[in-house]
């Protein structure tokens, strides 16, 4: 249920804020050129949507602490 609401929001282009954890956001990665490994032919990958997690300052500081 919760994951469905989150995925619907992300698909609609809205951010999802997870309190004290971070923010999930989508972005579009531009088309990229690459070389096919077998044929050596240059190809173009179409633009794709990706997911990004930006950690909250509280979570970032907790992750940077040294373990006891």
OpenMM code with the backbone's topology and positions (N, CA, C; nanometers):
from openmm import Vec3, app, unit

residues = "UNK UNK UNK UNK UNK UNK UNK UNK UNK UNK UNK UNK UNK UNK UNK UNK UNK UNK UNK UNK UNK UNK UNK UNK UNK UNK UNK UNK UNK UNK UNK UNK UNK UNK UNK UNK UNK UNK UNK UNK UNK UNK UNK UNK UNK UNK UNK UNK UNK UNK UNK UNK UNK UNK UNK UNK UNK UNK UNK UNK UNK UNK UNK UNK UNK UNK UNK UNK".split()
positions = [
    Vec3(0.0821, -0.1190, 0.0000),
    Vec3(0.0000, 0.0000, 0.0000),
    Vec3(0.0871, 0.1262, 0.0000),
    Vec3(0.1776, 0.1341, 0.0962),
    Vec3(0.2628, 0.2527, 0.1057),
    Vec3(0.3544, 0.2619, -0.0150),
    Vec3(0.4113, 0.1472, -0.0555),
    Vec3(0.5010, 0.1475, -0.1719),
    Vec3(0.4266, 0.1851, -0.2997),
    Vec3(0.3002, 0.1483, -0.3100),
    Vec3(0.2208, 0.1863, -0.4269),
    Vec3(0.2022, 0.3380, -0.4328),
    Vec3(0.1734, 0.3987, -0.3193),
    Vec3(0.1560, 0.5445, -0.3138),
    Vec3(0.2869, 0.6141, -0.3479),
    Vec3(0.3984, 0.5616, -0.2948),
    Vec3(0.5288, 0.6206, -0.3242),
    Vec3(0.5622, 0.6081, -0.4721),
    Vec3(0.5408, 0.4910, -0.5305),
    Vec3(0.5737, 0.4726, -0.6716),
    Vec3(0.4832, 0.5565, -0.7611),
    Vec3(0.3565, 0.5703, -0.7251),
    Vec3(0.2665, 0.6558, -0.8039),
    Vec3(0.3122, 0.8016, -0.8005),
    Vec3(0.3568, 0.8475, -0.6847),
    Vec3(0.4059, 0.9851, -0.6728),
    Vec3(0.5312, 1.0053, -0.7563),
    Vec3(0.6236, 0.9102, -0.7511),
    Vec3(0.7470, 0.9213, -0.8286),
    Vec3(0.7191, 0.9176, -0.9784),
    Vec3(0.6269, 0.8327, -1.0200),
    Vec3(0.5913, 0.8254, -1.1620),
    Vec3(0.5239, 0.9534, -1.2096),
    Vec3(0.4566, 1.0230, -1.1180),
    Vec3(0.3918, 1.1495, -1.1525),
    Vec3(0.4901, 1.2668, -1.1498),
    Vec3(0.6164, 1.2398, -1.1111),
    Vec3(0.7174, 1.3450, -1.1107),
    Vec3(0.7296, 1.4204, -0.9797),
    Vec3(0.6663, 1.3712, -0.8746),
    Vec3(0.6751, 1.4367, -0.7441),
    Vec3(0.7811, 1.3686, -0.6582),
    Vec3(0.8364, 1.4414, -0.5638),
    Vec3(0.9356, 1.3875, -0.4710),
    Vec3(0.8649, 1.3161, -0.3560),
    Vec3(0.9357, 1.2212, -0.2957),
    Vec3(0.8848, 1.1502, -0.1784),
    Vec3(0.9821, 1.1776, -0.0644),
    Vec3(0.9318, 1.2376, 0.0429),
    Vec3(1.0149, 1.2727, 0.1577),
    Vec3(0.9976, 1.1658, 0.2642),
    Vec3(1.1096, 1.1066, 0.3054),
    Vec3(1.1110, 1.0088, 0.4137),
    Vec3(1.1762, 1.0774, 0.5331),
    Vec3(1.0974, 1.1127, 0.6315),
    Vec3(1.1455, 1.1912, 0.7450),
    Vec3(1.2651, 1.1246, 0.8118),
    Vec3(1.3669, 1.2037, 0.8401),
    Vec3(1.4904, 1.1613, 0.9053),
    Vec3(1.5701, 1.0583, 0.8249),
    Vec3(1.5323, 1.0336, 0.7004),
    Vec3(1.6068, 0.9421, 0.6141),
    Vec3(1.6571, 1.0163, 0.4911),
    Vec3(1.5656, 1.0756, 0.4151),
    Vec3(1.6058, 1.1480, 0.2954),
    Vec3(1.4886, 1.1714, 0.2021),
    Vec3(1.5215, 1.2116, 0.0794),
    Vec3(1.4210, 1.2419, -0.0217),
    Vec3(1.4474, 1.1595, -0.1461),
    Vec3(1.3442, 1.0923, -0.1955),
    Vec3(1.3518, 1.0206, -0.3221),
    Vec3(1.3016, 1.1133, -0.4315),
    Vec3(1.3780, 1.1213, -0.5388),
    Vec3(1.3425, 1.2109, -0.6480),
    Vec3(1.3809, 1.1446, -0.7791),
    Vec3(1.3088, 1.1759, -0.8853),
    Vec3(1.3434, 1.1225, -1.0168),
    Vec3(1.4112, 1.2314, -1.0989),
    Vec3(1.4944, 1.1885, -1.1930),
    Vec3(1.5585, 1.2805, -1.2861),
    Vec3(1.5779, 1.2092, -1.4185),
    Vec3(1.5954, 1.2857, -1.5243),
    Vec3(1.6146, 1.2285, -1.6574),
    Vec3(1.7614, 1.2376, -1.6933),
    Vec3(1.8186, 1.1231, -1.7268),
    Vec3(1.9572, 1.1189, -1.7720),
    Vec3(1.9565, 1.1334, -1.9235),
    Vec3(2.0358, 1.2250, -1.9748),
    Vec3(2.0371, 1.2536, -2.1182),
    Vec3(2.0806, 1.1332, -2.1999),
    Vec3(2.0497, 1.1384, -2.3298),
    Vec3(2.0919, 1.0332, -2.4212),
    Vec3(2.2442, 1.0264, -2.4230),
    Vec3(2.2970, 0.9046, -2.4304),
    Vec3(2.4415, 0.8866, -2.4295),
    Vec3(2.4858, 0.8003, -2.5465),
    Vec3(2.6028, 0.8323, -2.5967),
    Vec3(2.6621, 0.7520, -2.7024),
    Vec3(2.7508, 0.6458, -2.6378),
    Vec3(2.7495, 0.5261, -2.6957),
    Vec3(2.8358, 0.4199, -2.6460),
    Vec3(2.8787, 0.3316, -2.7625),
    Vec3(2.9833, 0.2554, -2.7409),
    Vec3(3.0347, 0.1647, -2.8425),
    Vec3(2.9909, 0.0227, -2.8085),
    Vec3(2.9282, -0.0453, -2.9052),
    Vec3(2.8859, -0.1830, -2.8861),
    Vec3(3.0113, -0.2687, -2.8718),
    Vec3(3.0207, -0.3509, -2.7669),
    Vec3(3.1455, -0.4228, -2.7412),
    Vec3(3.1822, -0.5268, -2.8479),
    Vec3(3.0847, -0.5877, -2.9127),
    Vec3(3.1142, -0.6916, -3.0105),
    Vec3(3.1419, -0.6348, -3.1486),
    Vec3(3.0541, -0.5458, -3.1949),
    Vec3(3.0668, -0.4944, -3.3315),
    Vec3(3.1502, -0.3674, -3.3398),
    Vec3(3.1664, -0.2967, -3.2281),
    Vec3(3.2400, -0.1712, -3.2292),
    Vec3(3.1600, -0.0552, -3.2856),
    Vec3(3.0342, -0.0798, -3.3171),
    Vec3(2.9471, 0.0225, -3.3754),
    Vec3(2.9052, 0.1240, -3.2682),
    Vec3(2.9022, 0.2526, -3.3072),
    Vec3(2.8571, 0.3583, -3.2161),
    Vec3(2.7052, 0.3588, -3.2138),
    Vec3(2.6480, 0.3561, -3.0939),
    Vec3(2.5024, 0.3594, -3.0773),
    Vec3(2.4656, 0.4709, -2.9809),
    Vec3(2.3373, 0.5054, -2.9803),
    Vec3(2.2878, 0.6095, -2.8906),
    Vec3(2.1806, 0.5487, -2.8012),
    Vec3(2.2018, 0.5598, -2.6697),
    Vec3(2.1022, 0.5135, -2.5725),
    Vec3(2.0033, 0.6270, -2.5495),
    Vec3(1.8766, 0.5956, -2.5510),
    Vec3(1.7736, 0.6977, -2.5338),
    Vec3(1.7764, 0.7533, -2.3915),
    Vec3(1.7211, 0.8733, -2.3705),
    Vec3(1.7143, 0.9294, -2.2345),
    Vec3(1.6319, 0.8390, -2.1434),
    Vec3(1.6740, 0.8273, -2.0195),
    Vec3(1.6052, 0.7401, -1.9245),
    Vec3(1.5821, 0.8128, -1.7931),
    Vec3(1.4749, 0.7730, -1.7245),
    Vec3(1.4467, 0.8277, -1.5918),
    Vec3(1.5160, 0.7420, -1.4873),
    Vec3(1.5749, 0.8090, -1.3875),
    Vec3(1.6445, 0.7405, -1.2798),
    Vec3(1.5929, 0.7906, -1.1459),
    Vec3(1.6233, 0.7146, -1.0419),
    Vec3(1.5820, 0.7478, -0.9065),
    Vec3(1.7042, 0.7907, -0.8260),
    Vec3(1.6887, 0.8957, -0.7475),
    Vec3(1.7989, 0.9485, -0.6658),
    Vec3(1.7511, 0.9590, -0.5217),
    Vec3(1.8377, 0.9161, -0.4291),
    Vec3(1.8108, 0.9329, -0.2864),
    Vec3(1.9078, 1.0362, -0.2332),
    Vec3(1.8555, 1.1457, -0.1791),
    Vec3(1.9363, 1.2484, -0.1151),
    Vec3(1.9165, 1.2316, 0.0349),
    Vec3(2.0242, 1.1946, 0.1040),
    Vec3(2.0142, 1.1685, 0.2475),
    Vec3(1.9914, 1.2967, 0.3264),
    Vec3(1.9173, 1.2830, 0.4357),
    Vec3(1.8958, 1.3966, 0.5248),
    Vec3(2.0243, 1.4206, 0.6050),
    Vec3(2.0444, 1.5424, 0.6536),
    Vec3(2.1645, 1.5701, 0.7340),
    Vec3(2.1755, 1.4788, 0.8564),
    Vec3(2.0628, 1.4472, 0.9173),
    Vec3(2.0644, 1.3599, 1.0356),
    Vec3(2.1136, 1.2199, 0.9994),
    Vec3(2.0647, 1.1637, 0.8898),
    Vec3(2.1061, 1.0302, 0.8471),
    Vec3(2.2525, 1.0310, 0.8040),
    Vec3(2.2941, 1.1353, 0.7346),
    Vec3(2.4325, 1.1462, 0.6895),
    Vec3(2.5279, 1.1476, 0.8089),
    Vec3(2.4928, 1.2232, 0.9126),
    Vec3(2.5800, 1.2291, 1.0308),
    Vec3(2.5819, 1.0953, 1.1045),
    Vec3(2.4701, 1.0264, 1.1081),
    Vec3(2.4666, 0.8948, 1.1734),
    Vec3(2.5505, 0.7932, 1.0984),
    Vec3(2.5520, 0.8003, 0.9653),
    Vec3(2.6313, 0.7062, 0.8868),
    Vec3(2.7810, 0.7335, 0.8975),
    Vec3(2.8175, 0.8575, 0.9257),
    Vec3(2.9597, 0.8936, 0.9334),
    Vec3(3.0208, 0.8652, 1.0697),
    Vec3(2.9404, 0.8295, 1.1674),
    Vec3(2.9940, 0.7949, 1.2994),
    Vec3(3.0702, 0.6651, 1.2898),
    Vec3(3.1725, 0.6548, 1.3720),
    Vec3(3.2499, 0.5304, 1.3758),
    Vec3(3.1766, 0.4265, 1.4607),
    Vec3(3.1807, 0.3014, 1.4177),
    Vec3(3.1156, 0.1977, 1.4993),
    Vec3(3.1900, 0.1769, 1.6310),
    Vec3(3.1165, 0.1383, 1.7332),
    Vec3(3.1756, 0.1181, 1.8671),
    Vec3(3.2477, -0.0130, 1.8759),
] * unit.nanometer
topology = app.Topology()
chain = topology.addChain("A")
for resn in residues:
    res = topology.addResidue(resn, chain)
    for name in ("N", "CA", "C"):
        topology.addAtom(name, app.Element.getBySymbol(name[0]), res)
